[in-house]
Amino acid sequence: MFSAKATQDKTATKHATLLSEGCELQGDLMLDCNMQIDGRLQGNIRSVHAVTISQPGRVQGKIYARHLIIKGCAEGEFYAEQVEILQSGVLSGTIYSDNLSIEPGGRFIGEVQAADSRKTGSNKSVLPLRDARGKVLSMTTAQQSAN
């Protein structure tokens, strides 16, 4: 009767952070949840989950995430296991990822580097998160400590 709840994916997050349309934020964010940006952000984001820049969202800075989805505009450096630029998305800058997809209508201006080109090594994450003590966490370590 309650088995569906017991079999939920442990890596899924129940929480999300939203920067609403009309809001502007300047600064750096470190998140253990998904993030959706409908407003404007100038700064850096570090998340072990997904970051979505919606239409009309705009970001200028660095983003470190497991999955990056661009529907709005983004400028800077982007480090992710998977990057998607959707139909309305515009991304300019450098992408560090081994998995990039661009839908027809999506625009990308810049360069793409392999995830390990930043000397992360093939067994290490492109997401250099740190725990409360400053110790660098790999994606696997970050997932385990989040559970």
TORDRENVO-579308 format. One record per atom (N, C-alpha, C, O): x, y, z. Coordinates in Angstrom, 2 decimals. Layout:
<rs>
R       c1       c2       c3
R        X        Y        Z
...
</rs>
This chain:
<rs>
R       c1       c2       c3
R     0.80    -1.18     0.00
R     0.00     0.00     0.00
R     0.86     1.26     0.00
R     0.53     2.23    -0.68
R     1.97     1.26     0.77
R     2.85     2.41     0.83
R     4.17     2.15     0.15
R     5.14     2.87     0.40
R     4.24     1.14    -0.70
R     5.51     0.76    -1.31
R     6.06     1.79    -2.28
R     7.28     1.86    -2.45
R     5.24     2.59    -2.92
R     5.72     3.60    -3.87
R     6.61     4.61    -3.17
R     7.61     5.06    -3.74
R     6.27     4.99    -1.95
R     7.06     5.94    -1.20
R     8.41     5.36    -0.81
R     9.42     6.06    -0.80
R     8.44     4.10    -0.49
R     9.67     3.45    -0.07
R    10.65     3.26    -1.22
R    11.85     3.13    -0.98
R    10.16     3.25    -2.45
R    11.04     3.01    -3.60
R    11.43     4.29    -4.33
R    11.92     4.22    -5.45
R    11.22     5.46    -3.71
R    11.60     6.71    -4.34
R    13.11     6.76    -4.54
R    13.87     6.22    -3.74
R    13.52     7.41    -5.62
R    14.94     7.59    -5.91
R    15.56     8.46    -4.82
R    15.10     9.57    -4.57
R    16.60     7.94    -4.18
R    17.22     8.67    -3.07
R    17.98     9.90    -3.53
R    18.24    10.79    -2.72
R    18.34     9.98    -4.83
R    19.06    11.15    -5.32
R    18.11    12.29    -5.69
R    18.56    13.41    -5.92
R    16.82    12.02    -5.75
R    15.86    13.07    -6.11
R    15.74    14.05    -4.95
R    15.88    13.67    -3.79
R    15.49    15.28    -5.27
R    15.32    16.28    -4.23
R    13.86    16.71    -4.19
R    13.20    16.81    -5.22
R    13.37    16.97    -2.99
R    11.99    17.40    -2.81
R    11.90    18.92    -2.78
R    10.80    19.47    -2.85
R    13.03    19.59    -2.69
R    13.05    21.02    -2.51
R    13.53    21.72    -3.77
R    14.25    21.13    -4.58
R    13.13    22.95    -3.94
R    13.60    23.77    -5.05
R    13.68    25.22    -4.59
R    12.93    25.66    -3.72
R    14.60    25.95    -5.19
R    14.73    27.37    -4.93
R    14.31    28.10    -6.19
R    14.71    27.73    -7.29
R    13.51    29.15    -6.03
R    13.00    29.91    -7.16
R    13.39    31.37    -7.02
R    13.17    31.99    -5.98
R    13.98    31.91    -8.07
R    14.21    33.35    -8.16
R    13.16    33.86    -9.13
R    13.30    33.68   -10.34
R    12.13    34.49    -8.61
R    10.96    34.87    -9.40
R    11.24    35.99   -10.38
R    12.18    36.77   -10.22
R    10.40    36.06   -11.42
R    10.47    37.14   -12.39
R    10.28    38.46   -11.66
R     9.42    38.58   -10.79
R    11.09    39.44   -12.02
R    11.03    40.74   -11.36
R    12.04    40.87   -10.23
R    12.32    41.98    -9.77
R    12.60    39.74    -9.77
R    13.61    39.76    -8.70
R    15.00    39.81    -9.32
R    15.26    39.18   -10.34
R    15.89    40.56    -8.67
R    17.28    40.62    -9.09
R    18.14    40.28    -7.89
R    17.90    40.76    -6.78
R    19.15    39.44    -8.11
R    20.02    39.00    -7.04
R    21.46    39.11    -7.50
R    21.80    38.73    -8.61
R    22.30    39.64    -6.62
R    23.72    39.71    -6.89
R    24.42    38.99    -5.77
R    24.29    39.37    -4.60
R    25.17    37.94    -6.10
R    25.87    37.16    -5.08
R    26.03    35.72    -5.50
R    25.67    35.34    -6.62
R    26.56    34.93    -4.59
R    26.83    33.53    -4.86
R    25.89    32.64    -4.07
R    25.56    32.93    -2.92
R    25.46    31.55    -4.69
R    24.54    30.61    -4.05
R    25.15    29.22    -4.03
R    25.74    28.79    -5.02
R    25.01    28.52    -2.92
R    25.39    27.11    -2.81
R    24.13    26.37    -2.39
R    23.58    26.64    -1.32
R    23.68    25.43    -3.23
R    22.38    24.80    -3.02
R    22.48    23.29    -2.98
R    23.33    22.68    -3.64
R    21.61    22.69    -2.19
R    21.45    21.24    -2.18
R    20.04    20.92    -2.66
R    19.34    20.09    -2.09
R    19.63    21.62    -3.73
R    18.30    21.44    -4.28
R    18.31    21.94    -5.72
R    19.30    22.50    -6.18
R    17.20    21.73    -6.41
R    17.05    22.29    -7.75
R    16.88    23.79    -7.64
R    16.46    24.31    -6.61
R    17.22    24.50    -8.72
R    17.06    25.95    -8.75
R    16.40    26.33   -10.06
R    16.77    25.82   -11.12
R    15.42    27.23    -9.99
R    14.80    27.78   -11.19
R    14.94    29.29   -11.13
R    14.60    29.92   -10.13
R    15.44    29.86   -12.22
R    15.66    31.30   -12.27
R    14.74    31.90   -13.31
R    14.88    31.65   -14.51
R    13.79    32.70   -12.85
R    12.89    33.44   -13.73
R    13.25    34.92   -13.72
R    12.81    35.68   -14.59
R    14.05    35.34   -12.76
R    14.49    36.72   -12.63
R    15.90    36.89   -13.16
R    16.28    36.28   -14.15
R    16.69    37.75   -12.48
R    18.06    38.04   -12.91
R    19.03    37.72   -11.77
R    18.79    38.03   -10.61
R    20.15    37.08   -12.15
R    21.18    36.75   -11.18
R    22.54    37.14   -11.74
R    22.89    36.77   -12.86
R    23.30    37.88   -10.95
R    24.68    38.15   -11.29
R    25.50    37.55   -10.16
R    25.53    38.08    -9.05
R    26.16    36.43   -10.46
R    26.93    35.73    -9.45
R    27.11    34.28    -9.84
R    26.93    33.91   -11.00
R    27.46    33.47    -8.88
R    27.77    32.07    -9.12
R    26.79    31.16    -8.40
R    26.28    31.49    -7.33
R    26.53    30.00    -9.01
R    25.65    29.00    -8.42
R    26.39    27.68    -8.35
R    27.04    27.28    -9.32
R    26.30    27.02    -7.22
R    26.81    25.65    -7.06
R    25.67    24.80    -6.54
R    25.12    25.05    -5.47
R    25.31    23.77    -7.33
R    24.23    22.88    -6.93
R    24.56    21.46    -7.37
R    25.09    21.26    -8.46
R    24.26    20.49    -6.53
R    24.45    19.09    -6.90
R    23.24    18.56    -7.66
R    23.17    17.37    -7.98
R    22.29    19.43    -7.94
R    21.08    19.06    -8.67
R    20.95    19.91    -9.94
R    21.96    20.37   -10.47
R    19.74    20.10   -10.42
R    19.50    20.82   -11.68
R    19.34    22.31   -11.45
R    18.80    22.75   -10.43
R    19.81    23.08   -12.41
R    19.59    24.52   -12.46
R    18.91    24.81   -13.78
R    19.41    24.44   -14.85
R    17.76    25.48   -13.71
R    17.00    25.85   -14.90
R    16.91    27.36   -14.98
R    16.48    28.02   -14.04
R    17.33    27.90   -16.12
R    17.16    29.33   -16.37
R    15.98    29.44   -17.32
R    16.10    29.14   -18.51
R    14.84    29.86   -16.79
R    13.60    29.93   -17.55
R    13.55    31.20   -18.38
R    14.35    32.11   -18.19
R    12.59    31.24   -19.28
R    12.31    32.46   -20.03
R    11.44    33.33   -19.13
R    10.36    32.85   -18.80
R    11.75    34.48   -18.70
R    12.72    35.46   -19.19
R    13.97    35.57   -18.31
R    14.58    36.63   -18.27
R    14.36    34.51   -17.62
R    15.49    34.54   -16.71
R    16.81    34.90   -17.38
R    17.02    34.62   -18.56
R    17.70    35.54   -16.60
R    19.02    35.92   -17.10
R    20.05    35.67   -15.99
R    19.82    36.00   -14.82
R    21.18    35.09   -16.39
R    22.26    34.83   -15.44
R    23.57    35.27   -16.05
R    23.83    35.05   -17.23
R    24.39    35.92   -15.21
R    25.75    36.27   -15.60
R    26.66    35.78   -14.48
R    26.57    36.27   -13.35
R    27.52    34.81   -14.79
R    28.42    34.26   -13.78
R    28.81    32.84   -14.10
R    28.79    32.43   -15.26
R    29.16    32.09   -13.07
R    29.54    30.69   -13.22
R    28.45    29.82   -12.60
R    27.89    30.14   -11.55
R    28.16    28.71   -13.27
R    27.21    27.75   -12.73
R    27.86    26.38   -12.71
R    28.40    25.92   -13.71
R    27.79    25.74   -11.54
R    28.24    24.37   -11.35
R    26.98    23.58   -10.98
R    26.36    23.86    -9.96
R    26.60    22.60   -11.80
R    25.38    21.84   -11.53
R    25.49    20.47   -12.17
R    26.31    20.24   -13.06
R    24.65    19.56   -11.71
R    24.58    18.26   -12.36
R    23.94    18.40   -13.74
R    24.43    17.84   -14.72
R    22.84    19.15   -13.81
R    22.07    19.30   -15.05
R    21.74    20.79   -15.20
R    21.19    21.40   -14.29
R    22.07    21.35   -16.35
R    21.81    22.76   -16.62
R    20.86    22.86   -17.80
R    21.14    22.33   -18.88
R    19.74    23.55   -17.60
R    18.73    23.72   -18.64
R    18.57    25.21   -18.90
R    18.27    25.99   -17.99
R    18.79    25.61   -20.16
R    18.73    27.02   -20.53
R    17.52    27.27   -21.42
R    17.44    26.75   -22.53
R    16.57    28.06   -20.91
R    15.42    28.52   -21.69
R    15.48    30.03   -21.86
R    14.87    30.59   -22.77
R    16.22    30.69   -20.98
R    16.40    32.13   -21.00
R    17.79    32.46   -21.53
R    18.24    31.87   -22.50
R    18.47    33.42   -20.88
R    19.80    33.86   -21.31
R    20.83    33.63   -20.21
R    20.56    33.88   -19.03
R    22.00    33.14   -20.61
R    23.07    32.90   -19.65
R    24.40    33.30   -20.28
R    24.65    33.06   -21.46
R    25.26    33.91   -19.46
R    26.58    34.33   -19.92
R    27.59    34.00   -18.84
R    27.40    34.36   -17.68
R    28.68    33.31   -19.22
R    29.72    33.00   -18.25
R    30.37    31.66   -18.50
R    30.60    31.27   -19.64
R    30.66    30.95   -17.41
R    31.26    29.62   -17.45
R    30.28    28.64   -16.83
R    29.64    28.93   -15.82
R    30.17    27.46   -17.47
R    29.16    26.49   -17.05
R    29.79    25.11   -16.95
R    30.39    24.62   -17.91
R    29.66    24.50   -15.78
R    30.23    23.19   -15.48
R    29.09    22.25   -15.12
R    28.44    22.44   -14.09
R    28.82    21.26   -15.96
R    27.69    20.37   -15.68
R    27.89    19.03   -16.37
R    28.56    18.93   -17.40
R    27.29    18.00   -15.77
R    27.31    16.69   -16.41
R    26.48    16.73   -17.69
R    26.84    16.08   -18.67
R    25.38    17.48   -17.69
R    24.50    17.57   -18.85
R    24.05    19.02   -19.01
R    23.61    19.65   -18.05
R    24.15    19.54   -20.25
R    23.72    20.90   -20.56
R    22.73    20.82   -21.71
R    23.00    20.20   -22.74
R    21.57    21.46   -21.51
R    20.55    21.53   -22.56
R    20.24    22.99   -22.84
R    19.91    23.75   -21.93
R    20.36    23.38   -24.10
R    19.93    24.71   -24.53
R    18.65    24.48   -25.32
R    18.68    23.90   -26.40
R    17.54    24.94   -24.77
R    16.25    24.71   -25.39
R    15.93    25.78   -26.43
R    16.71    26.71   -26.63
R    14.80    25.65   -27.09
R    14.43    26.47   -28.24
R    14.60    27.96   -28.01
R    15.08    28.66   -28.90
R    14.21    28.46   -26.86
R    14.29    29.90   -26.59
R    15.59    30.29   -25.89
R    15.79    31.47   -25.60
R    16.46    29.32   -25.61
R    17.66    29.58   -24.82
R    18.79    30.22   -25.60
R    18.98    29.96   -26.78
R    19.55    31.07   -24.89
R    20.74    31.71   -25.44
R    21.84    31.57   -24.39
R    21.68    32.04   -23.27
R    22.93    30.94   -24.76
R    24.04    30.76   -23.83
R    25.30    31.28   -24.51
R    25.59    30.91   -25.65
R    26.05    32.14   -23.82
R    27.33    32.60   -24.35
R    28.38    32.41   -23.27
R    28.17    32.74   -22.10
R    29.52    31.88   -23.69
R    30.60    31.62   -22.75
R    31.23    30.28   -23.01
R    31.26    29.80   -24.14
R    31.73    29.67   -21.95
R    32.42    28.38   -22.05
R    31.65    27.33   -21.28
R    31.27    27.53   -20.12
R    31.43    26.20   -21.93
R    30.76    25.06   -21.31
R    31.80    23.97   -21.08
R    32.55    23.62   -21.99
R    31.85    23.45   -19.86
R    32.69    22.30   -19.52
R    31.76    21.13   -19.26
R    31.22    20.99   -18.16
R    31.57    20.30   -20.27
R    30.66    19.17   -20.16
R    30.94    18.18   -21.27
R    31.47    18.55   -22.32
R    30.59    16.94   -21.04
R    30.70    15.90   -22.07
R    29.35    15.59   -22.68
R    29.24    14.70   -23.52
R    28.30    16.32   -22.26
R    26.95    16.03   -22.73
R    26.21    17.35   -22.97
R    25.65    17.94   -22.05
R    26.22    17.81   -24.24
R    25.58    19.06   -24.61
R    24.55    18.80   -25.69
R    24.83    18.10   -26.66
R    23.35    19.35   -25.52
R    22.33    19.28   -26.58
R    21.75    20.67   -26.79
R    21.54    21.42   -25.84
R    21.49    20.99   -28.07
R    20.92    22.28   -28.43
R    19.73    22.02   -29.33
R    19.86    21.44   -30.41
R    18.55    22.46   -28.89
R    17.34    22.31   -29.70
R    17.37    23.31   -30.85
R    18.03    24.34   -30.75
R    16.66    23.01   -31.95
R    16.53    24.00   -33.02
R    15.96    25.30   -32.46
R    14.96    25.28   -31.74
R    16.59    26.41   -32.78
R    16.17    27.71   -32.26
R    17.02    28.16   -31.08
R    17.12    29.35   -30.81
R    17.63    27.21   -30.37
R    18.53    27.55   -29.27
R    19.82    28.11   -29.84
R    20.26    27.70   -30.92
R    20.44    29.04   -29.10
R    21.67    29.66   -29.59
R    22.79    29.50   -28.58
R    22.59    29.62   -27.38
R    23.99    29.21   -29.12
R    25.18    29.07   -28.30
R    26.32    29.83   -28.97
R    26.63    29.61   -30.14
R    26.94    30.73   -28.20
R    28.07    31.51   -28.67
R    29.20    31.28   -27.69
R    29.12    31.70   -26.54
R    30.26    30.61   -28.14
R    31.38    30.35   -27.23
R    32.10    29.09   -27.58
R    32.22    28.73   -28.75
R    32.57    28.41   -26.54
R    33.33    27.18   -26.77
R    32.90    26.11   -25.77
R    32.40    26.38   -24.68
R    33.13    24.87   -26.20
R    32.83    23.73   -25.35
R    34.14    23.01   -25.08
R    34.92    22.75   -25.99
R    34.37    22.69   -23.82
R    35.55    21.94   -23.41
R    35.10    20.63   -22.78
R    34.04    20.57   -22.16
R    35.89    19.59   -22.94
R    35.59    18.33   -22.27
R    35.58    18.56   -20.77
R    36.31    19.41   -20.26
R    34.76    17.82   -20.06
R    34.63    17.99   -18.61
R    35.97    17.83   -17.91
R    36.22    18.51   -16.92
R    36.84    16.96   -18.40
R    38.12    16.74   -17.73
R    39.19    17.73   -18.16
R    40.33    17.63   -17.71
R    38.85    18.69   -19.03
R    39.86    19.65   -19.47
R    40.23    20.64   -18.38
R    41.24    21.33   -18.50
R    39.46    20.71   -17.31
R    39.79    21.56   -16.17
R    40.55    20.75   -15.11
R    40.54    21.09   -13.93
R    41.21    19.67   -15.57
R    42.02    18.81   -14.72
R    41.21    18.20   -13.59
R    41.70    18.05   -12.47
R    39.97    17.84   -13.89
R    39.16    17.20   -12.87
R    39.40    15.70   -12.87
R    39.07    15.02   -11.90
R    39.98    15.16   -13.95
R    40.24    13.74   -14.03
R    38.99    12.97   -14.38
R    37.88    13.41   -14.09
R    39.15    11.83   -15.01
R    38.00    11.08   -15.50
R    37.14    10.51   -14.38
R    35.96    10.24   -14.61
R    37.69    10.31   -13.19
R    36.91     9.75   -12.09
R    36.40    10.81   -11.13
R    35.80    10.48   -10.11
R    36.63    12.07   -11.43
R    36.21    13.13   -10.53
R    35.12    13.97   -11.17
R    35.02    14.04   -12.39
R    34.33    14.59   -10.35
R    33.22    15.42   -10.80
R    33.70    16.76   -11.32
R    34.76    17.24   -10.92
R    32.93    17.37   -12.22
R    33.22    18.73   -12.66
R    32.59    19.73   -11.71
R    32.60    20.93   -11.98
R    32.06    19.26   -10.61
R    31.34    20.10    -9.65
R    32.14    20.20    -8.35
R    31.92    19.39    -7.45
R    33.06    21.17    -8.22
R    33.90    21.23    -7.03
R    33.18    21.85    -5.83
R    33.43    23.00    -5.47
R    32.30    21.08    -5.22
R    31.61    21.54    -4.02
R    32.45    21.26    -2.79
R    33.29    20.36    -2.79
R    32.23    22.04    -1.76
R    32.94    21.85    -0.50
R    31.93    21.65     0.61
R    30.84    22.24     0.59
R    32.29    20.82     1.59
R    31.40    20.64     2.73
R    31.63    21.79     3.72
R    32.39    22.71     3.43
R    30.97    21.73     4.88
R    31.04    22.81     5.86
R    32.46    23.03     6.39
R    32.79    24.13     6.85
R    33.29    22.00     6.33
R    34.67    22.11     6.80
R    35.64    22.52     5.70
R    36.84    22.65     5.94
R    35.13    22.72     4.48
R    35.97    23.14     3.38
R    36.55    21.99     2.56
R    37.29    22.23     1.60
R    36.22    20.76     2.92
R    36.73    19.60     2.19
R    36.02    19.51     0.84
R    34.79    19.64     0.76
R    36.80    19.30    -0.24
R    36.22    19.19    -1.58
R    35.46    17.88    -1.68
R    35.97    16.82    -1.32
R    34.22    17.97    -2.18
R    33.36    16.80    -2.35
R    33.27    16.46    -3.83
R    33.15    17.35    -4.67
R    33.32    15.18    -4.14
R    33.03    14.76    -5.51
R    31.51    14.65    -5.63
R    30.81    14.74    -4.63
R    31.00    14.46    -6.84
R    29.55    14.35    -7.03
R    29.03    13.18    -6.20
R    27.98    13.30    -5.57
R    29.74    12.06    -6.19
R    29.30    10.89    -5.43
R    29.29    11.19    -3.95
R    28.33    10.86    -3.25
R    30.35    11.82    -3.44
R    30.41    12.17    -2.03
R    29.31    13.14    -1.66
R    28.68    13.00    -0.61
R    29.07    14.12    -2.52
R    28.02    15.11    -2.26
R    26.65    14.46    -2.21
R    25.82    14.84    -1.39
R    26.41    13.48    -3.09
R    25.13    12.77    -3.10
R    24.96    11.99    -1.80
R    23.88    12.00    -1.21
R    26.01    11.31    -1.36
R    25.92    10.50    -0.15
R    25.69    11.36     1.08
R    24.91    11.00     1.96
R    26.37    12.51     1.15
R    26.19    13.37     2.32
R    24.84    14.06     2.32
R    24.36    14.48     3.37
R    24.21    14.19     1.14
R    22.87    14.81     1.06
R    21.80    13.87     1.57
R    20.73    14.31     1.98
R    22.07    12.56     1.54
R    21.06    11.56     1.96
R    21.07    11.32     3.43
R    20.28    10.52     3.93
</rs>
